[in-house]
Amino acid sequence: MTQEQIRQAIIDQILEIAPDIEQGDIIPDKNIQRSLEIDSFDFLKILTALNEIIGVEVPEKDYAKVDTLEHMTEYFREKLLK
Amino acid sequence: MSEFVMPSLGADMESAILMEWLVKVGDHVTKGQVIAEVETSKGVIEIEVFEEGIVDKLLVKEETECAVGTPLAIIRGSDEAAVTQVIEKAERIKASPAARKKAKEMGVELSSLAASGKVHLAQLETFASKAPKIIAPNGMRQAIAKAMSRSNAEIPHYYLSTSINMTPALNWLEALNATRTIAQRILPAALLIRAVVLALKEVPELNGFWQDGGPQISEQINPGIAIALRKGGLITPALINTNELSLDETMHSLGDLISRTRAGKLRNTEMTQQTITITNLGDLGVESVYGVIYPPQVAIVGLGRIMDAPWAQGDSLSVRKIMQATLAGDHRATDGRTGALFLDKLNQILQDPQELL
């Protein structure tokens, strides 16, 4: 998966879980949960769906590394390289 | 032979629209089966039947607004013969589909216009031009307004609060989740619900109703969970029989309830059988919340956002994950002592989290 594909997969899942959000609302360096009002339940749903698509599980201790769209894209890219 | 009537889905509901029949005449129905969908101010609700039998007659057409108590269908026992008598149709408000749609957008009750017979679009437009220019609150806003006004007028609330050190419970949960796949993880919200339920088993006086001038304790523990809707508004559907669920089952039921609430697919039992309310379980919430009790319930538990804070233990000061737990109680049903006992039990349970499994 390219960086752009990972990024699009994340955006797609956010839009799937929160249909009222528009792509333009997702600011790459803003905290996903706080800026888009996504609670821990929906956040877990997004990570569960991404695990199925990308094949990478984010452990709870790494949540701080996937707080923004930028960080999450980078996190998945690095895990896929390993 | 019995009538299946439009159920009351909350003390504040007067009517609802029967949207769709999920059964037809001649179908065999069992206790608890969902047989219709109705649209209320709180969204689309699935309606269950409470007896076994055969659908003898459907009395109301789809997309009809019906008052609470209106007979919707006749259910006969499997061994009874079909009725032949004609049952008078429930009175319903006649309106053209365009008028019904417009009225909904405007937040106007069709019944307020129906005096002259069928409601037409032109009538609504006249009404709109005369109406003062205020934003008409939608049905959900009105339902909340009604229930909360009644609560504040009738219920003498008392409020208690305590700080709970959540570090032991969260550490325990993190270790548990580290051994699981992502789909099996437990969220702190489920852990907290489970802890509240265990504390209520010890202090049952807070789980029940004030009805007919006296307190009634409920054996089932069905906490109403405050769930914010993304498009605005709040619903507190019940997690039914949480007293019989393990931690994993509580998490599973909570996930299912949140998903169905946001998809507008709740059942009537979930809308009406709350025995207590738990609010502000969100990680986006405030530090502490002093709730307004939803009548006829007698208590509401508020769980604030978990935050890093200084915590003194013995002679040492350290940083811990701290949560403000609050309780608003109905002073007619219980005294502050009961509420204090509950918060103390809740705290004790959360210090010994392995008991929560």
Interface residues (C-beta under 8 A of the other chain):
Chain A: A18 P19 D20 Q33 R34 E37 D39 S40 F41 L44 L47 T48 N51 E57 V58 P59 E60 K61
Chain B: E174 N177 A178 T181 I182 A183 R185 L187 P188 A189 A228 R230 K231 L254 G255 I258 G282 D283 L284
